[in-house]
Amino acid sequence: MSIQELYQLFLQYPSVQTDTRKLKKGDIFFALKGPNFNGNEFALQALENGAAYSVVDEVIKTDDNRIIHVTDALGTLQELAKYHREQFTIPFIAITGSNGKTTSKELIYAVLSSHYKTYTTQGNLNNHIGVPLTLLRVKPDAQMAVIEMGANHQKEIANYCRYTEPTHGVITNCGKAHLEGFGGIEGVRKGKGELYDFLSAHDGTAFVYADYDYLQTMSIAVKHIVKYGKTEGLIQGKMLSNEPFLEVEITNGTQSISSVKTQLVGDYNLPNILCAVVIGKYFSVPEEKIKSAIENYVPSNSRSQLIKQGSNTIILDAYNANPSSMKAAIENFAHLHADKKILILGGMMELGKESIEEHKNIIALIKQYPWEKVVLVGGDFGKVDHGFIFFKNSSEAREWFVQQAFEGTSFLIKGSRSMQMEKVLS
């Protein structure tokens, strides 16, 4: 079956699923394979559960004509997404980066959706499966689409761009994340820079944070650039307050436009806010809508969440962690005004041969500030000398946390996703 023929079926049944547990009646089921699963084994069950068709890449013993055989189910999913994308002439904004891409994506979506019918990545479905699924969820009424792209090795972003075909793009930053897969910080810049490469080759537009010189260098071949930053660009901004929520003044370089009182914790969110503002301005979203959208955005899913538990204040930032984001979170927390501060930090993953050294660097940073207590959890924190409280996992840390009966204390809880640091509070 050709992609064009499959697309005609998709138009009749415009909902795609790769997990039978989430299947709805009328979905087209794609039987994907991974290290620990094989969707082909569930193709018939999907039909029994109401799927309109099952797309498989292994021989299924059945006469059911709702089984569609292809050479590669994942490749077919991506090609279907590409064909669907090509039916639109609207802006497709791609966003990637080491830190802040999900928060930036959510803020951009909040701003654009206040004025346009906008579709975006749900949660963190930003990988080789999530990106095509996101594209296939864009409906005919779309006026804007915002697509998040995660990556941990070279050519990954380039492949996403091949079928997403972004017209506009943002790289939030290039930090010390996924060093194992990228092969060091220069590898990170090369991998993330594949978005700029695509925009350059296809006459696209890049939104570039001017305060990071390396982003200006990386984007030099892009013909259309819109800058934003603290002192340069179409939109500029500075932090007015960060106690506990971030308040930002927005200017156009010569005069103040407005102050935005966010519900975000951490001065490291300033670039994310400015990114959403500049994209809103570029696409002519009214200023009052931009301001309202950002002020009403409440972070979730353990991303810089401010939580009150009795007399205690907790910054839960357990969505992910790498040396760059860990450093930013610790320094921000250190500068907040609070009497008793406790760090509860989980290990950082996917750092390869640099992991031990990067964990040592974090410990050295911690020791520059006074803390009530420091608790380190799992990962390579267990392989270096530090002199702090240590637990093997977040469940052990939770038992300790509950026994302490803290009062009037402020906490920063952060760690890589696999550490599940949110369990400390569960």
C-alpha positions in Angstrom: 0.0 0.0 0.0 1.4 3.4 -1.0 1.6 6.3 1.5 -1.1 8.1 -0.6 -3.5 5.2 -0.2 -2.7 4.9 3.5 -3.4 8.6 3.8 -6.8 8.2 2.3 -7.6 5.7 5.1 -6.2 8.1 7.6 -8.6 10.8 6.4 -11.4 8.4 7.2 -9.9 7.4 10.5 -7.8 10.4 11.6 -6.5 9.0 14.9 -3.3 7.0 15.2 -2.2 4.9 18.2 0.9 2.8 18.9 -0.2 1.4 22.4 -3.2 -1.0 22.6 -3.7 0.1 26.2 -4.6 3.6 24.9 -6.5 2.5 21.9 -9.9 4.1 21.0 -12.5 2.8 18.6 -11.6 3.8 15.1 -7.9 4.3 15.6 -5.3 3.1 13.1 -2.9 1.0 15.1 0.8 1.0 14.2 2.7 -2.1 15.4 6.0 -0.6 16.4 9.0 -2.6 17.8 11.5 -1.8 20.5 14.1 -3.6 22.7 11.3 -4.9 25.1 8.2 -4.9 23.0 6.8 -6.0 19.6 3.6 -4.4 18.5 3.0 -7.0 15.8 2.0 -9.4 18.6 -0.9 -7.2 19.5 -2.1 -6.3 15.9 -5.1 -8.7 16.0 -6.0 -7.7 19.6 -6.0 -4.1 18.4 -8.6 -4.9 15.8 -10.7 -6.8 18.4 -10.5 -3.7 20.6 -11.9 -1.5 17.9 -9.0 -0.4 15.8 -10.0 0.4 12.2 -6.7 -1.0 10.8 -3.5 -2.4 12.1 -0.2 -1.6 10.3 2.3 -4.4 10.7 5.8 -5.2 9.4 5.8 -9.0 10.3 3.7 -11.8 8.9 0.4 -12.1 10.7 -1.5 -15.3 10.1 -5.0 -14.0 9.3 -7.4 -13.3 6.4 -8.5 -10.1 8.0 -8.2 -7.4 5.3 -7.8 -4.7 8.0 -4.2 -5.9 8.5 -1.9 -3.7 6.4 1.6 -5.1 5.7 4.5 -2.7 5.3 8.3 -3.1 5.2 8.8 -0.9 8.3 6.0 0.2 10.6 8.0 3.1 12.2 9.2 4.3 8.8 5.7 4.2 7.5 4.4 6.2 10.5 7.0 8.8 9.8 6.3 9.0 6.1 2.6 9.2 6.8 3.3 12.1 9.1 5.4 13.8 6.4 2.7 13.4 3.9 0.1 14.9 6.3 2.5 17.8 7.1 2.8 18.6 3.4 -1.0 19.3 3.3 -0.4 22.5 5.4 0.9 25.9 4.5 0.9 27.2 8.0 3.9 28.0 10.2 5.5 24.9 11.8 7.7 26.0 14.7 10.3 23.5 15.8 11.9 23.8 19.2 14.9 21.9 20.6 17.7 22.5 23.1 19.4 21.0 26.1 17.4 22.8 28.8 14.0 24.6 28.8 12.6 23.3 25.6 9.4 21.9 27.1 8.8 25.0 29.2 9.5 27.2 26.2 7.2 25.0 24.1 4.4 25.3 26.7 4.8 29.1 26.9 4.9 29.5 23.1 1.8 27.4 22.8 0.0 29.4 25.5 0.8 32.7 23.7 0.0 31.5 20.1 -3.2 29.6 21.2 -4.5 32.8 22.8 -4.9 34.2 19.2 -4.6 31.3 16.8 -5.8 27.7 16.5 -2.6 26.0 17.6 -1.5 22.4 17.9 1.5 21.3 19.9 3.5 18.4 21.4 1.6 16.8 24.3 3.8 16.3 27.3 7.3 15.3 26.2 6.3 13.2 23.1 9.4 14.6 21.4 11.2 11.5 20.1 11.2 9.4 16.9 7.7 8.1 17.8 6.3 11.2 19.5 7.1 13.7 16.8 5.2 11.9 14.0 2.3 11.2 16.3 2.2 14.9 17.1 2.2 15.8 13.4 -0.7 13.5 12.8 -2.7 15.2 15.5 -2.6 18.5 13.7 -6.2 19.0 12.3 -7.3 20.8 9.2 -8.3 23.9 11.2 -4.8 24.5 12.4 -3.3 28.0 12.0 -0.1 27.2 13.9 1.9 24.2 15.0 4.6 24.0 17.7 6.7 20.8 17.6 9.2 19.9 20.3 12.2 17.8 19.3 14.4 15.9 21.8 17.6 14.3 20.8 20.6 12.4 22.3 22.7 11.8 19.2 23.8 13.2 15.9 21.4 13.3 12.9 18.3 12.9 15.1 17.2 16.5 14.7 18.0 16.3 11.0 15.7 13.3 10.7 12.9 15.0 12.5 13.2 18.0 10.3 13.0 15.8 7.2 9.3 15.0 7.9 8.4 18.0 10.1 9.6 20.5 7.6 9.7 23.4 10.1 9.3 26.9 8.7 10.6 28.5 12.0 12.8 27.2 14.7 14.2 27.8 18.2 17.3 26.3 19.9 16.9 27.3 23.6 20.5 26.5 24.5 23.2 23.9 24.1 24.3 22.6 27.5 25.9 19.5 29.0 23.1 17.1 28.3 23.3 13.6 26.7 27.1 14.0 26.5 27.4 10.2 26.1 25.4 10.2 22.9 26.6 13.5 21.4 30.2 13.0 22.4 30.9 16.2 24.3 29.6 19.8 24.2 30.7 20.4 20.6 28.8 17.3 19.6 25.7 18.8 21.4 26.0 22.0 19.4 26.5 20.1 16.1 23.4 17.9 16.9 21.1 20.7 18.0 22.5 22.9 15.2 20.9 20.5 12.6 17.7 22.6 13.1 19.6 25.7 12.0 21.0 23.7 9.0 17.5 22.8 7.9 16.2 26.4 8.3 19.2 27.7 6.3 18.6 25.2 3.5 14.9 25.9 3.3 14.7 29.7 3.7 13.3 29.3 7.2 13.4 31.7 10.2 15.3 31.2 13.4 14.5 32.9 16.8 17.9 33.3 18.4 18.7 34.2 22.0 21.3 36.9 21.6 23.0 36.5 25.0 24.4 33.2 24.0 27.3 34.0 21.6 27.5 30.4 20.4 23.9 30.5 19.2 24.6 33.5 17.1 27.7 31.7 15.6 25.7 28.5 15.0 22.9 30.4 13.2 25.1 32.5 11.0 24.0 30.7 7.8 20.3 31.2 8.5 19.1 34.1 6.3 16.1 35.1 8.4 16.9 35.7 12.1 14.8 37.3 14.8 16.9 38.0 17.9 15.7 38.4 21.5 17.7 38.7 24.8 18.5 40.9 27.8 20.0 43.8 25.8 19.6 43.0 22.1 16.8 42.0 19.8 13.2 42.6 18.7 12.2 42.0 22.3 14.4 42.5 25.4 13.8 41.8 29.0 15.2 41.7 32.5 14.3 40.1 35.8 12.5 42.4 38.2 11.9 39.9 41.0 12.4 36.2 41.8 10.8 35.8 45.2 9.5 33.1 44.7 8.0 33.7 41.3 9.8 35.3 38.4 8.6 38.8 37.4 10.1 40.2 34.1 10.1 43.6 32.5 9.7 43.5 28.7 11.0 46.3 26.5 11.5 46.9 22.8 14.9 48.3 23.4 13.8 51.9 24.0 10.7 51.7 26.2 9.1 49.4 28.6 6.2 47.4 27.1 5.0 45.7 30.3 5.9 43.7 33.3 4.9 40.1 33.4 4.3 38.4 36.7 4.7 34.7 36.0 4.1 31.5 38.0 7.5 30.2 37.1 10.3 29.6 39.6 13.9 30.4 38.7 15.8 33.1 36.9 16.9 30.5 34.4 13.3 30.8 32.9 13.9 34.3 31.7 15.1 33.2 28.2 12.1 30.9 27.9 9.7 33.7 28.7 11.4 36.1 26.3 11.3 33.4 23.6 7.5 33.1 23.9 7.1 36.9 23.9 9.2 37.4 20.8 7.3 34.7 18.9 4.0 36.2 19.9 5.1 39.7 18.8 6.5 38.2 15.5 3.2 36.6 14.7 1.2 39.7 15.7 -0.4 38.4 18.9 -1.8 41.4 20.8 0.4 42.4 23.7 -2.4 42.0 26.3 -2.9 38.4 25.1 0.8 37.7 25.3 1.0 39.0 28.9 -2.1 37.2 30.0 -1.1 33.9 28.5 2.3 33.9 30.2 1.0 35.1 33.5 -1.7 32.3 33.5 0.7 29.5 32.6 1.2 27.1 35.6 4.0 24.6 35.3 3.2 20.9 35.9 4.8 17.5 35.6 7.6 18.4 38.1 9.0 21.3 36.0 10.0 24.1 38.4 6.8 23.6 40.4 6.4 25.5 43.7 4.7 23.4 46.3 3.6 24.3 49.8 3.4 21.5 52.4 2.4 23.0 55.7 5.0 25.6 56.6 7.5 24.2 54.1 8.2 25.5 50.6 9.4 23.0 47.9 10.8 23.7 44.5 10.2 20.4 42.6 12.3 20.3 39.4 12.5 16.5 38.9 11.4 16.5 35.2 15.1 16.1 34.2 18.6 17.1 35.1 22.0 17.6 33.5 25.1 19.6 34.6 23.8 22.8 33.1 20.3 22.7 34.5 21.5 21.5 37.8 24.0 24.3 38.2 21.3 26.9 37.2 18.8 25.5 39.7 21.3 25.3 42.6 22.5 28.9 42.0 19.0 30.2 41.7 18.0 28.4 45.0 21.1 29.7 46.8 20.1 33.3 46.0 16.5 33.0 47.2 15.8 34.6 50.6 14.9 31.7 53.0 16.1 30.8 56.5 16.6 27.0 56.2 17.5 25.6 52.8 17.9 21.9 52.0 19.1 20.4 48.7 17.8 16.9 47.7 19.5 16.1 44.4 19.4 13.0 42.3 22.1 11.7 40.0 22.5 12.9 36.4 22.4 10.4 33.6 23.7 9.9 30.1 27.0 11.8 30.7 29.3 9.0 29.5 33.0 9.2 30.5 32.5 12.8 31.8 29.9 11.7 34.4 32.2 11.4 37.4 33.8 14.7 36.8 30.5 16.5 36.3 29.1 15.1 39.5 32.3 16.3 41.3 31.7 19.7 39.8 28.2 19.9 41.2 29.5 18.9 44.6 32.1 21.7 44.4 29.4 24.1 43.5 27.2 23.0 46.4 30.1 23.6 48.9 30.3 27.2 47.8 27.0 28.0 49.6 25.6 27.5 53.2 22.9 24.9 53.4 20.9 23.5 56.3 21.4 20.0 54.8 22.4 18.4 51.5 21.0 15.0 50.5 22.4 13.3 47.4 20.5 10.4 45.8 21.8 7.6 43.5 23.7 7.7 40.3 27.3 8.7 40.2 26.9 10.7 43.4 27.5 7.3 45.0 30.9 7.1 43.3 32.5 10.3 44.5 33.5 11.7 47.9 31.2 14.4 49.2 30.6 14.2 52.9 26.8 14.7 52.6 23.8 12.5 53.4 23.5 9.8 50.6 20.7 7.4 49.7 20.7 4.8 46.9 17.3 5.8 45.5 14.4 8.2 45.9 12.4 5.7 48.0 15.1 5.7 50.7 15.2 9.5 50.5 11.5 9.6 51.0 11.6 7.5 54.2 14.2 9.9 55.6 12.2 12.9 54.5 9.0 11.7 56.2 10.9 11.0 59.5 12.4 14.4 59.8 9.1 16.3 60.3 10.5 19.6 58.8 8.9 22.9 59.6 9.6 26.3 58.0 12.1 24.8 55.6 12.7 25.4 51.9 13.7 22.5 49.6 15.1 22.1 46.1 14.4 18.6 44.7 16.0 17.9 41.4 17.4 14.9 39.4 17.3 13.1 36.1 14.0 11.6 35.1 15.1 8.0 35.8 15.8 9.0 39.5 12.1 9.7 40.0 12.9 12.3 42.6 9.2 13.3 42.9 8.8 10.1 44.9 10.4 11.9 47.8 7.1 13.8 48.2 4.8 10.9 47.5 
